[in-house]
Amino acid sequence: MKKILSTAIIFLIFILIYFLQSNFFNWFNIAGVKPNLFVILALIVGLFVGKVYGATVGIALGLLLDFFIGRNIGIYGIQLGIAGLLRRNI
């Protein structure tokens, strides 16, 4: 039950971030660089839940992004999967 609830919450956060990224952060840039909130989401999930779950969530959300806005299928999936794997053991 806890995994299903956490997956649903992550999906709702993904929808919120997609809305923010496409509407608000589309015109916001710092020295020509636009922030990517999806990478931050994958890093946070990988850090707090675990790197295997973070990589899984990163790949799944990256493939969703590829279907919505990507030109090539798999680019965002690989990028967010690697971001979900990046975790430092303290």
N, CA, C and O atoms as a GROMACS GRO file, in nm:
protein
  360
    1MET      N    1   0.082  -0.120   0.000
    1MET     CA    2   0.000   0.000   0.000
    1MET      C    3   0.086   0.126   0.000
    1MET      O    4   0.055   0.225  -0.066
    2LYS      N    5   0.197   0.120   0.076
    2LYS     CA    6   0.284   0.236   0.085
    2LYS      C    7   0.352   0.265  -0.049
    2LYS      O    8   0.367   0.381  -0.086
    3LYS      N    9   0.393   0.160  -0.123
    3LYS     CA   10   0.458   0.179  -0.253
    3LYS      C   11   0.360   0.238  -0.354
    3LYS      O   12   0.397   0.324  -0.434
    4ILE      N   13   0.234   0.193  -0.350
    4ILE     CA   14   0.134   0.244  -0.443
    4ILE      C   15   0.106   0.390  -0.415
    4ILE      O   16   0.094   0.471  -0.508
    5LEU      N   17   0.096   0.426  -0.288
    5LEU     CA   18   0.071   0.565  -0.251
    5LEU      C   19   0.189   0.653  -0.288
    5LEU      O   20   0.169   0.764  -0.338
    6SER      N   21   0.310   0.607  -0.265
    6SER     CA   22   0.426   0.689  -0.300
    6SER      C   23   0.440   0.703  -0.452
    6SER      O   24   0.481   0.809  -0.500
    7THR      N   25   0.406   0.599  -0.527
    7THR     CA   26   0.409   0.609  -0.672
    7THR      C   27   0.304   0.706  -0.723
    7THR      O   28   0.330   0.782  -0.817
    8ALA      N   29   0.186   0.705  -0.664
    8ALA     CA   30   0.080   0.798  -0.704
    8ALA      C   31   0.120   0.942  -0.672
    8ALA      O   32   0.093   1.033  -0.750
    9ILE      N   33   0.183   0.963  -0.557
    9ILE     CA   34   0.227   1.098  -0.519
    9ILE      C   35   0.336   1.147  -0.614
    9ILE      O   36   0.335   1.263  -0.655
   10ILE      N   37   0.430   1.059  -0.650
   10ILE     CA   38   0.535   1.097  -0.745
   10ILE      C   39   0.476   1.130  -0.881
   10ILE      O   40   0.522   1.224  -0.946
   11PHE      N   41   0.374   1.056  -0.924
   11PHE     CA   42   0.310   1.085  -1.051
   11PHE      C   43   0.237   1.220  -1.047
   11PHE      O   44   0.239   1.295  -1.145
   12LEU      N   45   0.172   1.251  -0.935
   12LEU     CA   46   0.106   1.381  -0.921
   12LEU      C   47   0.207   1.496  -0.920
   12LEU      O   48   0.183   1.602  -0.977
   13ILE      N   49   0.320   1.474  -0.855
   13ILE     CA   50   0.426   1.574  -0.856
   13ILE      C   51   0.481   1.590  -0.998
   13ILE      O   52   0.514   1.702  -1.039
   14PHE      N   53   0.491   1.480  -1.073
   14PHE     CA   54   0.535   1.487  -1.212
   14PHE      C   55   0.441   1.575  -1.295
   14PHE      O   56   0.487   1.656  -1.375
   15ILE      N   57   0.311   1.558  -1.275
   15ILE     CA   58   0.214   1.640  -1.349
   15ILE      C   59   0.228   1.786  -1.311
   15ILE      O   60   0.221   1.874  -1.397
   16LEU      N   61   0.246   1.814  -1.183
   16LEU     CA   62   0.266   1.952  -1.137
   16LEU      C   63   0.393   2.013  -1.196
   16LEU      O   64   0.392   2.127  -1.243
   17ILE      N   65   0.501   1.937  -1.195
   17ILE     CA   66   0.627   1.985  -1.251
   17ILE      C   67   0.616   2.005  -1.402
   17ILE      O   68   0.672   2.100  -1.457
   18TYR      N   69   0.545   1.915  -1.470
   18TYR     CA   70   0.524   1.931  -1.613
   18TYR      C   71   0.450   2.061  -1.642
   18TYR      O   72   0.485   2.133  -1.736
   19PHE      N   73   0.348   2.091  -1.562
   19PHE     CA   74   0.274   2.216  -1.579
   19PHE      C   75   0.364   2.336  -1.554
   19PHE      O   76   0.363   2.432  -1.632
   20LEU      N   77   0.442   2.333  -1.446
   20LEU     CA   78   0.532   2.444  -1.415
   20LEU      C   79   0.640   2.461  -1.521
   20LEU      O   80   0.672   2.573  -1.562
   21GLN      N   81   0.696   2.349  -1.566
   21GLN     CA   82   0.804   2.355  -1.664
   21GLN      C   83   0.755   2.411  -1.798
   21GLN      O   84   0.825   2.489  -1.862
   22SER      N   85   0.636   2.371  -1.839
   22SER     CA   86   0.588   2.415  -1.970
   22SER      C   87   0.531   2.556  -1.967
   22SER      O   88   0.533   2.624  -2.069
   23ASN      N   89   0.482   2.603  -1.853
   23ASN     CA   90   0.421   2.736  -1.848
   23ASN      C   91   0.511   2.842  -1.786
   23ASN      O   92   0.531   2.948  -1.845
   24PHE      N   93   0.565   2.815  -1.669
   24PHE     CA   94   0.640   2.918  -1.598
   24PHE      C   95   0.788   2.920  -1.636
   24PHE      O   96   0.842   3.026  -1.668
   25PHE      N   97   0.853   2.805  -1.633
   25PHE     CA   98   0.997   2.801  -1.656
   25PHE      C   99   1.033   2.802  -1.804
   25PHE      O  100   1.151   2.796  -1.838
   26ASN      N  101   0.935   2.810  -1.892
   26ASN     CA  102   0.964   2.818  -2.035
   26ASN      C  103   1.031   2.950  -2.070
   26ASN      O  104   1.116   2.955  -2.158
   27TRP      N  105   0.992   3.057  -2.003
   27TRP     CA  106   1.052   3.188  -2.032
   27TRP      C  107   1.160   3.226  -1.931
   27TRP      O  108   1.228   3.327  -1.950
   28PHE      N  109   1.178   3.148  -1.826
   28PHE     CA  110   1.275   3.178  -1.722
   28PHE      C  111   1.409   3.113  -1.757
   28PHE      O  112   1.416   2.992  -1.775
   29ASN      N  113   1.514   3.194  -1.767
   29ASN     CA  114   1.647   3.138  -1.792
   29ASN      C  115   1.753   3.224  -1.723
   29ASN      O  116   1.733   3.343  -1.697
   30ILE      N  117   1.864   3.160  -1.693
   30ILE     CA  118   1.977   3.227  -1.631
   30ILE      C  119   2.095   3.210  -1.726
   30ILE      O  120   2.147   3.099  -1.743
   31ALA      N  121   2.136   3.319  -1.786
   31ALA     CA  122   2.246   3.320  -1.883
   31ALA      C  123   2.222   3.221  -1.997
   31ALA      O  124   2.314   3.156  -2.044
   32GLY      N  125   2.096   3.211  -2.040
   32GLY     CA  126   2.061   3.123  -2.150
   32GLY      C  127   2.035   2.979  -2.112
   32GLY      O  128   2.011   2.897  -2.201
   33VAL      N  129   2.040   2.945  -1.984
   33VAL     CA  130   2.019   2.808  -1.939
   33VAL      C  131   1.885   2.800  -1.867
   33VAL      O  132   1.859   2.875  -1.773
   34LYS      N  133   1.799   2.706  -1.911
   34LYS     CA  134   1.669   2.686  -1.849
   34LYS      C  135   1.680   2.576  -1.744
   34LYS      O  136   1.743   2.473  -1.769
   35PRO      N  137   1.618   2.594  -1.627
   35PRO     CA  138   1.622   2.489  -1.525
   35PRO      C  139   1.537   2.369  -1.566
   35PRO      O  140   1.434   2.385  -1.631
   36ASN      N  141   1.580   2.250  -1.526
   36ASN     CA  142   1.507   2.127  -1.554
   36ASN      C  143   1.463   2.067  -1.422
   36ASN      O  144   1.544   2.009  -1.349
   37LEU      N  145   1.336   2.080  -1.390
   37LEU     CA  146   1.284   2.033  -1.263
   37LEU      C  147   1.270   1.881  -1.259
   37LEU      O  148   1.263   1.823  -1.151
   38PHE      N  149   1.266   1.817  -1.374
   38PHE     CA  150   1.253   1.672  -1.378
   38PHE      C  151   1.380   1.603  -1.326
   38PHE      O  152   1.372   1.499  -1.262
   39VAL      N  153   1.494   1.661  -1.354
   39VAL     CA  154   1.620   1.606  -1.302
   39VAL      C  155   1.623   1.618  -1.150
   39VAL      O  156   1.669   1.527  -1.080
   40ILE      N  157   1.573   1.729  -1.098
   40ILE     CA  158   1.568   1.749  -0.953
   40ILE      C  159   1.475   1.646  -0.890
   40ILE      O  160   1.506   1.592  -0.784
   41LEU      N  161   1.361   1.618  -0.953
   41LEU     CA  162   1.268   1.517  -0.901
   41LEU      C  163   1.332   1.379  -0.898
   41LEU      O  164   1.319   1.307  -0.800
   42ALA      N  165   1.401   1.341  -1.005
   42ALA     CA  166   1.467   1.210  -1.009
   42ALA      C  167   1.577   1.201  -0.904
   42ALA      O  168   1.594   1.097  -0.841
   43LEU      N  169   1.652   1.309  -0.884
   43LEU     CA  170   1.757   1.309  -0.781
   43LEU      C  171   1.697   1.295  -0.641
   43LEU      O  172   1.751   1.221  -0.559
   44ILE      N  173   1.589   1.365  -0.613
   44ILE     CA  174   1.526   1.358  -0.481
   44ILE      C  175   1.470   1.219  -0.454
   44ILE      O  176   1.485   1.167  -0.343
   45VAL      N  177   1.404   1.160  -0.553
   45VAL     CA  178   1.350   1.024  -0.535
   45VAL      C  179   1.464   0.926  -0.513
   45VAL      O  180   1.455   0.839  -0.426
   46GLY      N  181   1.571   0.937  -0.590
   46GLY     CA  182   1.685   0.848  -0.572
   46GLY      C  183   1.753   0.866  -0.438
   46GLY      O  184   1.804   0.769  -0.381
   47LEU      N  185   1.754   0.988  -0.388
   47LEU     CA  186   1.820   1.014  -0.260
   47LEU      C  187   1.739   0.965  -0.142
   47LEU      O  188   1.793   0.905  -0.050
   48PHE      N  189   1.610   0.991  -0.143
   48PHE     CA  190   1.529   0.961  -0.025
   48PHE      C  191   1.464   0.824  -0.027
   48PHE      O  192   1.436   0.769   0.080
   49VAL      N  193   1.438   0.766  -0.144
   49VAL     CA  194   1.371   0.637  -0.149
   49VAL      C  195   1.471   0.524  -0.172
   49VAL      O  196   1.462   0.419  -0.109
   50GLY      N  197   1.564   0.545  -0.260
   50GLY     CA  198   1.664   0.443  -0.292
   50GLY      C  199   1.705   0.456  -0.437
   50GLY      O  200   1.629   0.506  -0.520
   51LYS      N  201   1.827   0.412  -0.466
   51LYS     CA  202   1.876   0.437  -0.601
   51LYS      C  203   1.813   0.347  -0.705
   51LYS      O  204   1.800   0.388  -0.820
   52VAL      N  205   1.773   0.226  -0.670
   52VAL     CA  206   1.706   0.140  -0.767
   52VAL      C  207   1.568   0.196  -0.799
   52VAL      O  208   1.529   0.202  -0.916
   53TYR      N  209   1.494   0.236  -0.696
   53TYR     CA  210   1.362   0.295  -0.718
   53TYR      C  211   1.376   0.430  -0.788
   53TYR      O  212   1.292   0.464  -0.872
   54GLY      N  213   1.478   0.506  -0.756
   54GLY     CA  214   1.503   0.633  -0.822
   54GLY      C  215   1.532   0.616  -0.969
   54GLY      O  216   1.484   0.694  -1.052
   55ALA      N  217   1.611   0.515  -1.003
   55ALA     CA  218   1.641   0.488  -1.144
   55ALA      C  219   1.517   0.442  -1.217
   55ALA      O  220   1.495   0.480  -1.332
   56THR      N  221   1.436   0.359  -1.152
   56THR     CA  222   1.313   0.311  -1.214
   56THR      C  223   1.216   0.426  -1.239
   56THR      O  224   1.158   0.437  -1.347
   57VAL      N  225   1.199   0.510  -1.139
   57VAL     CA  226   1.111   0.626  -1.154
   57VAL      C  227   1.168   0.722  -1.259
   57VAL      O  228   1.093   0.776  -1.340
   58GLY      N  229   1.299   0.742  -1.260
   58GLY     CA  230   1.361   0.828  -1.358
   58GLY      C  231   1.340   0.779  -1.500
   58GLY      O  232   1.310   0.858  -1.590
   59ILE      N  233   1.357   0.650  -1.522
   59ILE     CA  234   1.337   0.595  -1.656
   59ILE      C  235   1.190   0.605  -1.697
   59ILE      O  236   1.160   0.642  -1.811
   60ALA      N  237   1.099   0.572  -1.606
   60ALA     CA  238   0.956   0.577  -1.639
   60ALA      C  239   0.910   0.720  -1.668
   60ALA      O  240   0.842   0.744  -1.768
   61LEU      N  241   0.949   0.814  -1.583
   61LEU     CA  242   0.909   0.952  -1.606
   61LEU      C  243   0.980   1.011  -1.728
   61LEU      O  244   0.923   1.094  -1.799
   62GLY      N  245   1.102   0.968  -1.752
   62GLY     CA  246   1.174   1.013  -1.871
   62GLY      C  247   1.109   0.964  -1.999
   62GLY      O  248   1.103   1.037  -2.098
   63LEU      N  249   1.059   0.840  -1.999
   63LEU     CA  250   0.990   0.791  -2.117
   63LEU      C  251   0.857   0.863  -2.137
   63LEU      O  252   0.817   0.888  -2.251
   64LEU      N  253   0.788   0.896  -2.027
   64LEU     CA  254   0.667   0.978  -2.039
   64LEU      C  255   0.699   1.114  -2.101
   64LEU      O  256   0.627   1.163  -2.188
   65LEU      N  257   0.808   1.174  -2.056
   65LEU     CA  258   0.850   1.302  -2.114
   65LEU      C  259   0.885   1.288  -2.261
   65LEU      O  260   0.853   1.377  -2.341
   66ASP      N  261   0.949   1.179  -2.297
   66ASP     CA  262   0.982   1.157  -2.437
   66ASP      C  263   0.857   1.148  -2.523
   66ASP      O  264   0.855   1.198  -2.635
   67PHE      N  265   0.754   1.084  -2.471
   67PHE     CA  266   0.630   1.075  -2.548
   67PHE      C  267   0.560   1.209  -2.558
   67PHE      O  268   0.497   1.237  -2.660
   68PHE      N  269   0.570   1.293  -2.454
   68PHE     CA  270   0.502   1.422  -2.455
   68PHE      C  271   0.577   1.527  -2.536
   68PHE      O  272   0.517   1.592  -2.622
   69ILE      N  273   0.707   1.545  -2.510
   69ILE     CA  274   0.778   1.658  -2.572
   69ILE      C  275   0.905   1.620  -2.647
   69ILE      O  276   0.964   1.706  -2.712
   70GLY      N  277   0.948   1.497  -2.640
   70GLY     CA  278   1.076   1.461  -2.699
   70GLY      C  279   1.069   1.434  -2.847
   70GLY      O  280   0.965   1.393  -2.899
   71ARG      N  281   1.177   1.456  -2.913
   71ARG     CA  282   1.187   1.423  -3.055
   71ARG      C  283   1.234   1.278  -3.073
   71ARG      O  284   1.187   1.207  -3.162
   72ASN      N  285   1.325   1.236  -2.987
   72ASN     CA  286   1.377   1.100  -2.993
   72ASN      C  287   1.333   1.027  -2.866
   72ASN      O  288   1.344   1.080  -2.756
   73ILE      N  289   1.284   0.906  -2.884
   73ILE     CA  290   1.237   0.828  -2.770
   73ILE      C  291   1.358   0.768  -2.698
   73ILE      O  292   1.441   0.702  -2.759
   74GLY      N  293   1.366   0.793  -2.568
   74GLY     CA  294   1.471   0.733  -2.486
   74GLY      C  295   1.573   0.829  -2.431
   74GLY      O  296   1.645   0.794  -2.337
   75ILE      N  297   1.583   0.949  -2.487
   75ILE     CA  298   1.687   1.043  -2.442
   75ILE      C  299   1.660   1.088  -2.299
   75ILE      O  300   1.748   1.080  -2.214
   76TYR      N  301   1.538   1.136  -2.272
   76TYR     CA  302   1.505   1.177  -2.136
   76TYR      C  303   1.502   1.058  -2.041
   76TYR      O  304   1.534   1.072  -1.923
   77GLY      N  305   1.463   0.942  -2.091
   77GLY     CA  306   1.461   0.822  -2.007
   77GLY      C  307   1.600   0.787  -1.956
   77GLY      O  308   1.617   0.754  -1.839
   78ILE      N  309   1.698   0.793  -2.043
   78ILE     CA  310   1.836   0.764  -2.003
   78ILE      C  311   1.888   0.873  -1.909
   78ILE      O  312   1.952   0.843  -1.808
   79GLN      N  313   1.859   0.997  -1.942
   79GLN     CA  314   1.907   1.109  -1.860
   79GLN      C  315   1.850   1.103  -1.719
   79GLN      O  316   1.925   1.116  -1.622
   80LEU      N  317   1.720   1.084  -1.706
   80LEU     CA  318   1.659   1.081  -1.573
   80LEU      C  319   1.689   0.951  -1.500
   80LEU      O  320   1.693   0.949  -1.377
   81GLY      N  321   1.709   0.843  -1.572
   81GLY     CA  322   1.750   0.717  -1.508
   81GLY      C  323   1.887   0.729  -1.444
   81GLY      O  324   1.908   0.680  -1.333
   82ILE      N  325   1.979   0.793  -1.512
   82ILE     CA  326   2.113   0.815  -1.456
   82ILE      C  327   2.105   0.911  -1.338
   82ILE      O  328   2.174   0.893  -1.238
   83ALA      N  329   2.019   1.013  -1.350
   83ALA     CA  330   2.003   1.108  -1.238
   83ALA      C  331   1.945   1.039  -1.117
   83ALA      O  332   1.981   1.072  -1.004
   84GLY      N  333   1.855   0.944  -1.136
   84GLY     CA  334   1.800   0.869  -1.024
   84GLY      C  335   1.901   0.775  -0.961
   84GLY      O  336   1.891   0.743  -0.842
   85LEU      N  337   1.999   0.730  -1.039
   85LEU     CA  338   2.104   0.643  -0.985
   85LEU      C  339   2.209   0.718  -0.903
   85LEU      O  340   2.273   0.659  -0.815
   86LEU      N  341   2.227   0.844  -0.932
   86LEU     CA  342   2.330   0.921  -0.864
   86LEU      C  343   2.289   0.944  -0.718
   86LEU      O  344   2.205   1.029  -0.687
   87ARG      N  345   2.349   0.869  -0.633
   87ARG     CA  346   2.318   0.877  -0.492
   87ARG      C  347   2.447   0.853  -0.416
   87ARG      O  348   2.524   0.762  -0.447
   88ARG      N  349   2.468   0.935  -0.318
   88ARG     CA  350   2.588   0.922  -0.238
   88ARG      C  351   2.553   0.856  -0.106
   88ARG      O  352   2.464   0.903  -0.035
   89ASN      N  353   2.622   0.751  -0.072
   89ASN     CA  354   2.600   0.684   0.056
   89ASN      C  355   2.677   0.755   0.165
   89ASN      O  356   2.800   0.766   0.160
   90ILE      N  357   2.605   0.802   0.262
   90ILE     CA  358   2.670   0.875   0.371
   90ILE      C  359   2.681   0.787   0.493
   90ILE      O  360   2.732   0.830   0.596
   0.00000   0.00000   0.00000
